[in-house]
Amino acid sequence: MVVVTLVAAVPAGTLAAATPRLTVHPGSVARGGTVTVSGRGCRAGDVVYLISPPFVGQAFVAHSVATRAHANGTFSRSVHIRTTIRAGRYLITARCGGGNLGVSAPLRVY
């Protein structure tokens, strides 16, 4: 019996770069303020929809904004927070390439 093992050659860093990620800075903001949402894991040129109840916008659904993924799959966008949102903790999610990115980032609004 002959056993053949196939090993794929993957350049260092390729798997880590493909791992989806979503961050928000600052993680805590006053109503009416602005945050920057950044991430990775989308294909180059994909439209990325950032979605959260505090966001001002209607790009995909209510309270969403859009940006575009760079050649390396990363994205970043400044987002305004609604002045009428209740203080509390919210999650930010993202969609690209026709599906959910699969990760979220926490945001506290005060």
Z-matrix of the N, CA and C atoms (Angstrom, degrees):
N
C 1 1.429
C 2 1.529 1 108.29
N 3 1.313 2 116.46 1 131.85
C 4 1.457 3 122.55 2 179.26
C 5 1.520 4 108.16 3 -109.24
N 6 1.335 5 116.38 4 128.90
C 7 1.462 6 121.49 5 178.30
C 8 1.518 7 107.95 6 -110.55
N 9 1.309 8 115.78 7 127.44
C 10 1.456 9 120.76 8 -179.38
C 11 1.527 10 107.86 9 -112.08
N 12 1.304 11 116.89 10 129.61
C 13 1.455 12 121.96 11 177.68
C 14 1.520 13 108.60 12 -111.23
N 15 1.307 14 116.02 13 126.26
C 16 1.455 15 120.83 14 177.96
C 17 1.515 16 109.37 15 -100.66
N 18 1.294 17 115.53 16 132.58
C 19 1.458 18 121.11 17 178.01
C 20 1.521 19 107.74 18 -122.96
N 21 1.319 20 115.64 19 124.92
C 22 1.471 21 119.98 20 178.56
C 23 1.517 22 109.12 21 -86.62
N 24 1.298 23 115.37 22 133.97
C 25 1.458 24 120.21 23 176.49
C 26 1.529 25 108.22 24 -84.11
N 27 1.324 26 115.71 25 115.38
C 28 1.457 27 121.22 26 -179.36
C 29 1.511 28 108.18 27 -121.92
N 30 1.326 29 118.08 28 121.70
C 31 1.464 30 119.74 29 179.51
C 32 1.523 31 111.22 30 -58.72
N 33 1.323 32 116.15 31 143.91
C 34 1.463 33 121.29 32 178.90
C 35 1.516 34 110.11 33 -56.20
N 36 1.318 35 115.80 34 135.64
C 37 1.463 36 120.56 35 177.14
C 38 1.516 37 113.75 36 92.32
N 39 1.333 38 117.92 37 -14.41
C 40 1.458 39 120.05 38 -177.21
C 41 1.520 40 111.31 39 -64.70
N 42 1.325 41 117.88 40 -45.41
C 43 1.457 42 120.42 41 -178.95
C 44 1.521 43 111.61 42 -66.46
N 45 1.321 44 117.41 43 -41.88
C 46 1.459 45 120.47 44 179.61
C 47 1.519 46 110.84 45 -64.52
N 48 1.324 47 116.92 46 -38.07
C 49 1.458 48 120.46 47 -178.41
C 50 1.524 49 111.14 48 -67.82
N 51 1.334 50 116.98 49 -29.09
C 52 1.457 51 120.97 50 -177.72
C 53 1.531 52 112.15 51 -82.77
N 54 1.330 53 118.11 52 -14.84
C 55 1.457 54 121.81 53 -179.15
C 56 1.520 55 109.40 54 -66.72
N 57 1.331 56 118.01 55 121.16
C 58 1.464 57 119.87 56 179.88
C 59 1.526 58 111.81 57 -60.63
N 60 1.324 59 114.35 58 146.00
C 61 1.465 60 120.25 59 -179.96
C 62 1.522 61 108.03 60 -151.24
N 63 1.342 62 116.25 61 144.96
C 64 1.457 63 122.24 62 178.08
C 65 1.517 64 107.97 63 -142.35
N 66 1.341 65 116.87 64 126.72
C 67 1.461 66 121.94 65 179.04
C 68 1.522 67 109.83 66 -132.33
N 69 1.328 68 115.53 67 159.05
C 70 1.459 69 121.45 68 176.90
C 71 1.517 70 108.20 69 -134.86
N 72 1.333 71 115.31 70 139.00
C 73 1.466 72 120.65 71 179.56
C 74 1.519 73 109.31 72 -138.72
N 75 1.304 74 120.21 73 127.55
C 76 1.460 75 124.57 74 -7.59
C 77 1.517 76 110.75 75 -72.81
N 78 1.320 77 116.39 76 165.27
C 79 1.455 78 121.58 77 -179.63
C 80 1.510 79 113.25 78 -81.98
N 81 1.333 80 115.72 79 -6.95
C 82 1.460 81 122.37 80 179.65
C 83 1.523 82 107.79 81 -138.78
N 84 1.342 83 117.00 82 130.60
C 85 1.463 84 120.37 83 -172.95
C 86 1.528 85 110.34 84 -147.02
N 87 1.320 86 116.00 85 149.86
C 88 1.468 87 121.34 86 175.92
C 89 1.524 88 109.72 87 -78.24
N 90 1.335 89 116.51 88 151.69
C 91 1.464 90 120.29 89 173.86
C 92 1.524 91 108.77 90 -54.62
N 93 1.322 92 117.21 91 138.72
C 94 1.457 93 122.11 92 -177.50
C 95 1.513 94 114.00 93 85.79
N 96 1.330 95 117.75 94 -4.91
C 97 1.458 96 122.01 95 -178.76
C 98 1.522 97 112.60 96 -82.74
N 99 1.321 98 115.32 97 -171.51
C 100 1.459 99 122.36 98 -179.11
C 101 1.521 100 109.25 99 -130.87
N 102 1.325 101 116.40 100 140.20
C 103 1.459 102 122.45 101 173.91
C 104 1.523 103 108.50 102 -125.74
N 105 1.322 104 116.00 103 161.62
C 106 1.459 105 121.40 104 173.89
C 107 1.519 106 107.94 105 -113.07
N 108 1.321 107 115.24 106 123.17
C 109 1.464 108 121.62 107 178.05
C 110 1.524 109 107.53 108 -105.61
N 111 1.329 110 115.81 109 126.63
C 112 1.462 111 121.71 110 -178.59
C 113 1.515 112 109.17 111 -129.52
N 114 1.313 113 115.30 112 157.98
C 115 1.455 114 118.35 113 177.88
C 116 1.502 115 112.58 114 -171.53
N 117 1.337 116 114.17 115 -175.33
C 118 1.458 117 121.74 116 177.30
C 119 1.523 118 108.09 117 -152.45
N 120 1.317 119 114.71 118 162.40
C 121 1.453 120 119.71 119 176.44
C 122 1.515 121 113.85 120 120.38
N 123 1.333 122 117.66 121 4.01
C 124 1.464 123 121.25 122 178.13
C 125 1.529 124 109.00 123 -102.48
N 126 1.307 125 116.37 124 161.94
C 127 1.466 126 120.45 125 176.20
C 128 1.522 127 109.73 126 -77.26
N 129 1.309 128 116.07 127 151.15
C 130 1.466 129 122.03 128 177.83
C 131 1.516 130 110.10 129 -52.40
N 132 1.323 131 116.36 130 129.90
C 133 1.451 132 122.19 131 177.00
C 134 1.510 133 115.64 132 84.93
N 135 1.337 134 118.43 133 -9.89
C 136 1.464 135 120.80 134 178.34
C 137 1.528 136 110.84 135 -58.94
N 138 1.322 137 116.11 136 142.92
C 139 1.455 138 120.38 137 168.08
C 140 1.524 139 106.14 138 -77.65
N 141 1.328 140 116.15 139 129.83
C 142 1.461 141 122.15 140 -179.00
C 143 1.522 142 107.77 141 -111.31
N 144 1.323 143 116.65 142 124.58
C 145 1.461 144 121.70 143 177.10
C 146 1.522 145 108.89 144 -102.72
N 147 1.322 146 115.75 145 123.66
C 148 1.454 147 122.52 146 177.27
C 149 1.525 148 107.10 147 -102.18
N 150 1.324 149 117.29 148 127.02
C 151 1.455 150 121.66 149 -169.97
C 152 1.526 151 110.97 150 -129.71
N 153 1.351 152 116.03 151 129.59
C 154 1.458 153 121.98 152 174.30
C 155 1.525 154 108.83 153 -167.51
N 156 1.328 155 118.60 154 142.80
C 157 1.469 156 120.94 155 -178.44
C 158 1.537 157 115.13 156 -52.64
N 159 1.339 158 120.84 157 -34.02
C 160 1.469 159 118.86 158 -179.34
C 161 1.527 160 115.15 159 -74.75
N 162 1.334 161 118.80 160 -12.62
C 163 1.463 162 121.15 161 -173.03
C 164 1.522 163 112.91 162 -73.23
N 165 1.333 164 115.17 163 143.12
C 166 1.464 165 122.56 164 171.71
C 167 1.518 166 106.56 165 -90.25
N 168 1.331 167 117.29 166 117.23
C 169 1.458 168 120.09 167 178.74
C 170 1.509 169 112.31 168 154.93
N 171 1.320 170 115.25 169 165.30
C 172 1.463 171 122.61 170 -179.30
C 173 1.526 172 108.62 171 -149.07
N 174 1.323 173 117.37 172 51.96
C 175 1.462 174 120.80 173 -176.24
C 176 1.526 175 112.56 174 -77.28
N 177 1.305 176 117.49 175 -41.06
C 178 1.466 177 122.18 176 -177.96
C 179 1.527 178 109.31 177 -121.60
N 180 1.303 179 115.28 178 -52.69
C 181 1.460 180 124.35 179 173.80
C 182 1.520 181 106.40 180 -135.65
N 183 1.315 182 116.92 181 176.27
C 184 1.463 183 119.44 182 176.86
C 185 1.534 184 109.31 183 -55.62
N 186 1.305 185 115.38 184 140.29
C 187 1.469 186 123.17 185 177.26
C 188 1.528 187 112.92 186 64.34
N 189 1.329 188 115.24 187 44.90
C 190 1.464 189 120.47 188 176.79
C 191 1.528 190 109.64 189 -134.08
N 192 1.332 191 114.96 190 152.14
C 193 1.464 192 122.03 191 176.21
C 194 1.518 193 107.86 192 -130.08
N 195 1.316 194 116.24 193 160.09
C 196 1.465 195 120.36 194 -177.77
C 197 1.525 196 110.80 195 -120.56
N 198 1.308 197 114.85 196 151.50
C 199 1.456 198 123.17 197 171.73
C 200 1.534 199 105.95 198 -147.87
N 201 1.313 200 117.29 199 -176.38
C 202 1.467 201 120.36 200 -178.44
C 203 1.527 202 108.96 201 -127.50
N 204 1.327 203 116.36 202 140.31
C 205 1.464 204 121.71 203 178.79
C 206 1.530 205 110.35 204 -73.14
N 207 1.320 206 115.48 205 138.92
C 208 1.466 207 122.45 206 176.93
C 209 1.535 208 109.56 207 -74.73
N 210 1.312 209 116.47 208 176.47
C 211 1.463 210 122.53 209 -178.16
C 212 1.534 211 112.51 210 -57.82
N 213 1.329 212 117.39 211 -29.79
C 214 1.465 213 120.74 212 -179.24
C 215 1.534 214 113.02 213 -92.93
N 216 1.333 215 117.65 214 6.72
C 217 1.462 216 121.63 215 177.18
C 218 1.509 217 115.27 216 87.89
N 219 1.337 218 117.10 217 1.87
C 220 1.462 219 120.00 218 178.85
C 221 1.525 220 110.17 219 -90.21
N 222 1.326 221 115.34 220 162.18
C 223 1.465 222 120.93 221 178.20
C 224 1.520 223 109.01 222 -152.56
N 225 1.329 224 115.86 223 159.63
C 226 1.459 225 121.65 224 178.54
C 227 1.522 226 108.09 225 -159.28
N 228 1.335 227 115.84 226 143.17
C 229 1.462 228 120.17 227 -179.07
C 230 1.518 229 109.70 228 -155.87
N 231 1.339 230 116.91 229 135.82
C 232 1.466 231 121.90 230 171.15
C 233 1.520 232 107.87 231 -80.15
N 234 1.324 233 116.11 232 136.95
C 235 1.460 234 121.82 233 -175.61
C 236 1.522 235 109.85 234 -131.70
N 237 1.335 236 116.32 235 133.60
C 238 1.466 237 121.63 236 176.97
C 239 1.527 238 109.64 237 -85.75
N 240 1.324 239 114.86 238 143.49
C 241 1.461 240 122.06 239 179.59
C 242 1.529 241 108.67 240 -99.79
N 243 1.346 242 116.09 241 135.12
C 244 1.464 243 120.33 242 -179.55
C 245 1.528 244 110.82 243 -60.78
N 246 1.316 245 116.01 244 141.37
C 247 1.469 246 120.82 245 177.61
C 248 1.521 247 111.33 246 -76.81
N 249 1.340 248 117.14 247 -19.39
C 250 1.459 249 121.35 248 -176.24
C 251 1.525 250 113.81 249 -96.09
N 252 1.321 251 117.86 250 3.52
C 253 1.466 252 120.98 251 -178.42
C 254 1.527 253 109.67 252 -75.18
N 255 1.307 254 116.85 253 144.60
C 256 1.467 255 121.00 254 175.83
C 257 1.524 256 109.76 255 -71.01
N 258 1.299 257 116.08 256 145.16
C 259 1.460 258 120.04 257 174.01
C 260 1.527 259 108.16 258 -61.68
N 261 1.317 260 116.43 259 141.88
C 262 1.462 261 119.97 260 179.47
C 263 1.505 262 112.20 261 160.60
N 264 1.319 263 114.83 262 -172.33
C 265 1.464 264 121.81 263 -180.00
C 266 1.528 265 109.07 264 -103.89
N 267 1.323 266 115.16 265 136.55
C 268 1.453 267 121.81 266 -177.65
C 269 1.521 268 109.63 267 -134.74
N 270 1.329 269 116.06 268 157.31
C 271 1.458 270 121.27 269 173.84
C 272 1.515 271 109.66 270 -105.84
N 273 1.318 272 115.61 271 144.38
C 274 1.457 273 123.17 272 174.03
C 275 1.525 274 106.16 273 -107.78
N 276 1.323 275 116.28 274 132.07
C 277 1.454 276 121.06 275 175.79
C 278 1.525 277 108.83 276 -123.24
N 279 1.315 278 116.28 277 170.29
C 280 1.469 279 120.50 278 -179.48
C 281 1.521 280 109.99 279 -141.80
N 282 1.332 281 114.95 280 151.54
C 283 1.463 282 123.30 281 175.49
C 284 1.526 283 108.03 282 -128.95
N 285 1.321 284 115.66 283 140.51
C 286 1.461 285 120.40 284 172.62
C 287 1.514 286 108.04 285 -157.57
N 288 1.307 287 116.46 286 153.29
C 289 1.450 288 120.69 287 178.77
C 290 1.518 289 113.68 288 62.24
N 291 1.327 290 117.29 289 24.16
C 292 1.456 291 120.45 290 177.71
C 293 1.509 292 115.30 291 87.34
N 294 1.334 293 118.12 292 5.35
C 295 1.468 294 120.31 293 -179.85
C 296 1.505 295 112.25 294 -148.57
N 297 1.314 296 115.55 295 172.94
C 298 1.459 297 120.90 296 178.27
C 299 1.525 298 110.07 297 -70.26
N 300 1.333 299 116.12 298 144.56
C 301 1.459 300 120.80 299 176.92
C 302 1.530 301 110.23 300 -68.54
N 303 1.332 302 116.60 301 -28.49
C 304 1.463 303 120.26 302 175.29
C 305 1.512 304 114.94 303 93.00
N 306 1.319 305 117.51 304 6.59
C 307 1.460 306 121.49 305 176.41
C 308 1.525 307 108.31 306 -134.02
N 309 1.329 308 116.94 307 164.78
C 310 1.456 309 120.92 308 177.58
C 311 1.522 310 109.14 309 -140.69
N 312 1.326 311 115.43 310 165.90
C 313 1.460 312 121.76 311 177.58
C 314 1.530 313 107.86 312 -132.17
N 315 1.340 314 117.44 313 137.64
C 316 1.468 315 120.05 314 179.57
C 317 1.523 316 112.03 315 -82.85
N 318 1.319 317 116.23 316 145.58
C 319 1.464 318 122.47 317 176.39
C 320 1.519 319 108.15 318 -137.08
N 321 1.323 320 116.63 319 132.71
C 322 1.472 321 121.59 320 175.13
C 323 1.517 322 108.22 321 -107.63
N 324 1.324 323 116.38 322 125.89
C 325 1.461 324 122.68 323 178.15
C 326 1.521 325 106.90 324 -109.12
N 327 1.344 326 116.20 325 132.21
C 328 1.475 327 120.17 326 177.66
C 329 1.491 328 111.36 327 -124.78
